[in-house]
């Protein structure tokens, strides 16, 4: 996640502001200590241009199809 963020030239602060969450929460996402909820994952995926399911383990299925 960190590499993708940096490739898009965003800071952790940029991402936290975009998601309207504390920087510490966003940092926890990158460190794998927390997982974003589905809504935040969708927002992140749009901002970073990745599929939203990358933020979850193999147990999460994309039921949008």
C-alpha positions in Angstrom: 0.0 0.0 0.0 2.8 2.4 0.9 4.5 1.8 -2.5 1.3 2.4 -4.4 0.7 5.6 -2.4 4.2 6.8 -3.1 4.0 6.0 -6.8 0.9 8.3 -6.9 3.0 11.0 -5.1 0.7 11.2 -2.1 1.7 11.5 1.6 0.1 9.7 4.4 -1.4 13.0 5.4 -2.9 13.5 1.9 -4.5 10.1 2.1 -5.8 10.6 5.7 -7.3 14.0 4.7 -8.9 12.4 1.6 -10.5 9.7 3.7 -11.4 12.0 6.6 -9.5 9.8 9.1 -6.6 10.5 11.5 -3.1 10.0 10.0 -2.4 7.4 12.6 -5.4 5.3 11.3 -4.1 5.5 7.8 -0.6 4.6 9.0 -2.1 1.6 10.7 -3.6 0.5 7.3 -0.1 0.7 5.7 1.5 -1.2 8.6 -1.2 -4.0 8.4 -2.4 -3.3 12.0 -5.8 -2.2 10.8 -8.0 -2.9 7.8 -10.1 -0.2 6.2 -13.9 -0.9 6.1 -15.4 -1.6 2.6 -16.4 2.1 2.1 -12.9 3.3 2.9 -11.3 0.6 0.8 -13.5 1.7 -2.2 -12.4 5.3 -1.7 -8.8 4.3 -1.4 -9.0 2.1 -4.5 -10.5 5.0 -6.6 -7.8 7.4 -5.4 -4.9 5.0 -5.9 -6.4 3.3 -9.1 -6.4 -0.2 -7.7 -9.0 -2.9 -7.1 -10.7 -2.4 -3.7 -10.3 -6.1 -2.7 -6.5 -5.7 -2.4 -7.1 -4.3 1.1 -8.5 -7.6 2.3 -7.5 -11.2 2.7 -8.7 -14.0 0.6 -11.9 -14.4 2.6 -13.4 -11.3 1.1 -15.3 -11.8 -2.2 -16.2 -9.1 -4.7 -20.0 -9.6 -5.0 -20.4 -6.6 -7.4 -20.4 -8.8 -10.5 
